[in-house]
Amino acid sequence: MTPPHDGTAPDPWDAAALRLLDDTYTFVATGPRRHEDWAHDVRAVMHRSVDDPRGRLRLDRDRDNDVRHARPAYPFAPPPAPELRSRLYPLEAAAAAAAVAVMAEEWQAEPAPVRSRPDHEAVLADARTLLHRYGPTAGYWTNALTAAHDPAPDFVGAGLARTPSHPFATTEYLKGLDIFEDLGVIAVNDDEVGVFWSFGAY
């Protein structure tokens, strides 16, 4: 996690990210859009080779993991840019927010899925706050297989445990951690790409 730069309370975007996703194994980062094919920019974010254009908070528990000396994108194993889009499906904005919201869940041992939480509207509001950054013309993509034929799947109803996806995470067993599932949302506008990803590991 990158703290606020000046030591003051986090701004609303940072606060929403912390409330929603700081307690789960997630990756949240934004980078600049520099290519017509934004897959190159997504890979740059996954490799941590670019900074957030606005200096906003990042959630990245593996940023200083020494595994990254050998696997710079860990825990990702992103495909080459020409193949990256083949693992992604477009999402409507509301569905993208719902997918980000369920990243607040644990993969296999969630006692309170978002759909049953009394504050589920607040959870969804935080997710919408995060995506609002990218503006009304942003496009959204996910690796969730349920979006292959429907750009508005019910992520909240399903939850993480019932959302299969194309894997973007490494399948290697490194430092005693085996990553077995992942769910991602990518936000793209003319200037930025945002990467929101949840990992299931043991």
C-alpha positions as CSV (number, residue, x, y, z in Angstrom):
1,M,0.0,0.0,0.0
2,T,1.2,3.5,-0.8
3,P,0.1,5.9,1.9
4,P,-1.1,9.5,1.3
5,H,1.9,11.6,0.3
6,D,1.5,14.4,2.8
7,G,0.5,12.5,5.8
8,T,-3.0,13.9,5.9
9,A,-6.2,11.8,5.8
10,P,-6.7,10.0,2.4
11,D,-8.8,11.7,-0.2
12,P,-12.2,10.1,-1.1
13,W,-10.7,7.8,-3.8
14,D,-8.0,6.5,-1.5
15,A,-10.4,6.1,1.4
16,A,-12.8,4.0,-0.8
17,A,-9.9,1.8,-1.9
18,L,-8.8,1.2,1.7
19,R,-12.3,0.5,3.0
20,L,-13.1,-1.8,0.2
21,L,-10.0,-3.8,-0.7
22,D,-7.2,-3.3,1.9
23,D,-8.1,-6.5,3.8
24,T,-8.1,-8.9,0.9
25,Y,-5.4,-10.1,-1.5
26,T,-5.9,-7.5,-4.2
27,F,-3.9,-5.4,-6.6
28,V,-5.2,-1.9,-7.4
29,A,-3.1,0.4,-9.6
30,T,-3.5,2.9,-12.4
31,G,-1.0,3.9,-15.1
32,P,-0.9,6.2,-18.1
33,R,-2.4,5.4,-21.4
34,R,0.4,5.6,-23.9
35,H,-0.6,3.2,-26.7
36,E,-3.5,2.8,-29.1
37,D,-3.5,-0.8,-28.0
38,W,-4.0,-0.4,-24.3
39,A,-2.9,-4.0,-23.6
40,H,0.7,-2.6,-23.5
41,D,-0.3,-0.1,-20.9
42,V,-2.1,-2.8,-18.8
43,R,1.1,-4.9,-18.9
44,A,3.1,-1.9,-17.7
45,V,0.9,-1.5,-14.7
46,M,1.1,-5.2,-13.9
47,H,4.9,-5.0,-14.1
48,R,5.0,-1.8,-11.9
49,S,7.0,-0.1,-14.5
50,V,4.8,3.1,-14.5
51,D,3.5,5.4,-11.8
52,D,0.0,6.5,-11.1
53,P,-0.5,9.7,-13.2
54,R,-2.3,11.4,-10.3
55,G,-0.2,10.0,-7.5
56,R,-3.1,8.1,-6.0
57,L,-2.8,5.3,-3.5
58,R,-1.9,1.8,-4.8
59,L,-2.7,-1.5,-3.1
60,D,0.1,-3.9,-3.9
61,R,1.1,-6.4,-1.2
62,D,3.8,-7.9,-3.5
63,R,5.5,-4.6,-4.5
64,D,8.5,-5.4,-2.4
65,N,8.3,-9.2,-2.6
66,D,11.7,-10.5,-3.6
67,V,10.0,-13.1,-5.9
68,R,9.7,-10.2,-8.3
69,H,13.5,-10.3,-9.0
70,A,12.7,-13.4,-11.0
71,R,9.1,-12.7,-11.8
72,P,8.7,-8.9,-12.2
73,A,4.9,-9.0,-12.7
74,Y,4.3,-11.4,-9.7
75,P,1.6,-12.4,-8.8
76,F,0.6,-11.8,-12.4
77,A,1.7,-13.9,-15.4
78,P,0.3,-11.6,-18.0
79,P,0.2,-12.9,-21.6
80,P,1.9,-10.9,-24.3
81,A,0.0,-7.8,-25.4
82,P,-1.3,-9.3,-28.7
83,E,-2.9,-12.1,-26.6
84,L,-4.0,-10.2,-23.6
85,R,-7.4,-9.1,-25.0
86,S,-8.3,-12.6,-26.0
87,R,-8.7,-13.4,-22.2
88,L,-10.9,-10.4,-21.6
89,Y,-14.6,-9.5,-22.2
90,P,-16.3,-6.1,-22.2
91,L,-18.4,-5.0,-19.2
92,E,-21.1,-2.4,-18.7
93,A,-20.1,0.2,-16.1
94,A,-22.5,-1.1,-13.4
95,A,-21.3,-4.7,-13.8
96,A,-17.7,-3.5,-13.6
97,A,-18.5,-1.8,-10.3
98,A,-20.1,-4.9,-9.0
99,A,-17.1,-7.0,-9.9
100,V,-14.8,-4.6,-8.0
101,A,-17.2,-4.7,-5.1
102,V,-17.0,-8.5,-4.7
103,M,-13.3,-8.3,-4.6
104,A,-14.0,-7.3,-0.9
105,E,-14.8,-11.0,-0.4
106,E,-12.5,-13.9,0.4
107,W,-12.4,-16.6,-2.2
108,Q,-13.1,-19.8,-0.3
109,A,-13.9,-18.8,3.2
110,E,-16.1,-15.7,3.0
111,P,-18.5,-15.7,6.0
112,A,-20.4,-12.6,4.7
113,P,-20.7,-12.3,0.9
114,V,-21.4,-8.8,-0.4
115,R,-24.9,-9.8,-1.4
116,S,-25.8,-10.6,2.3
117,R,-24.0,-7.7,4.0
118,P,-26.2,-5.0,5.6
119,D,-23.9,-2.4,4.1
120,H,-23.8,-3.8,0.6
121,E,-25.0,-0.5,-0.9
122,A,-22.1,1.2,0.8
123,V,-19.7,-1.5,-0.6
124,L,-21.1,-0.9,-4.1
125,A,-20.8,2.9,-3.6
126,D,-17.1,2.5,-2.8
127,A,-16.6,0.5,-6.0
128,R,-18.4,3.1,-8.0
129,T,-16.2,5.8,-6.5
130,L,-13.1,3.9,-7.6
131,L,-14.4,3.6,-11.2
132,H,-15.8,7.1,-11.4
133,R,-12.2,8.3,-11.6
134,Y,-12.0,7.1,-15.2
135,G,-15.0,9.1,-16.4
136,P,-18.2,8.5,-18.2
137,T,-16.6,7.4,-21.5
138,A,-14.4,4.7,-19.9
139,G,-14.5,1.2,-21.2
140,Y,-14.3,-1.8,-18.9
141,W,-13.1,-5.4,-19.4
142,T,-12.9,-8.5,-17.2
143,N,-11.4,-12.0,-17.4
144,A,-14.6,-13.4,-15.9
145,L,-16.0,-16.2,-18.1
146,T,-19.5,-15.2,-17.2
147,A,-19.1,-12.0,-19.2
148,A,-18.3,-13.9,-22.4
149,H,-21.9,-13.7,-23.6
150,D,-23.3,-11.1,-21.2
151,P,-21.7,-7.7,-20.5
152,A,-23.7,-7.4,-17.3
153,P,-23.4,-10.6,-15.3
154,D,-24.6,-10.7,-11.7
155,F,-21.2,-10.6,-9.9
156,V,-22.8,-9.7,-6.5
157,G,-25.2,-12.6,-6.7
158,A,-22.5,-15.1,-7.6
159,G,-19.6,-13.7,-5.5
160,L,-16.0,-14.6,-6.0
161,A,-16.3,-18.3,-5.2
162,R,-18.7,-18.8,-8.1
163,T,-17.0,-16.6,-10.7
164,P,-14.7,-18.6,-13.0
165,S,-12.2,-16.7,-15.1
166,H,-9.3,-16.9,-17.5
167,P,-6.2,-16.9,-15.3
168,F,-3.8,-14.0,-15.3
169,A,-2.0,-15.1,-12.1
170,T,1.1,-17.2,-12.0
171,T,0.6,-21.0,-11.6
172,E,4.1,-21.3,-10.0
173,Y,4.4,-22.3,-6.4
174,L,6.6,-19.5,-5.0
175,K,7.7,-18.8,-1.4
176,G,5.1,-21.2,-0.1
177,L,2.1,-19.5,-1.8
178,D,-0.1,-21.2,-4.4
179,I,-2.4,-18.9,-6.3
180,F,-5.4,-20.8,-7.5
181,E,-8.0,-18.2,-8.8
182,D,-8.2,-14.6,-9.8
183,L,-10.7,-12.0,-11.0
184,G,-9.9,-8.7,-12.6
185,V,-11.4,-5.6,-14.0
186,I,-9.6,-3.2,-16.3
187,A,-10.7,0.4,-16.8
188,V,-9.6,2.3,-19.9
189,N,-10.0,5.9,-21.0
190,D,-8.0,8.1,-23.3
191,D,-5.4,9.0,-20.6
192,E,-5.3,6.1,-18.1
193,V,-5.7,2.4,-17.5
194,G,-6.8,1.1,-14.1
195,V,-6.2,-2.5,-13.0
196,F,-8.2,-4.0,-10.2
197,W,-7.5,-7.6,-9.4
198,S,-8.3,-10.2,-6.7
199,F,-6.4,-13.3,-6.0
200,G,-7.3,-16.5,-4.2
201,A,-4.2,-18.2,-2.6
202,Y,-3.2,-20.6,0.1
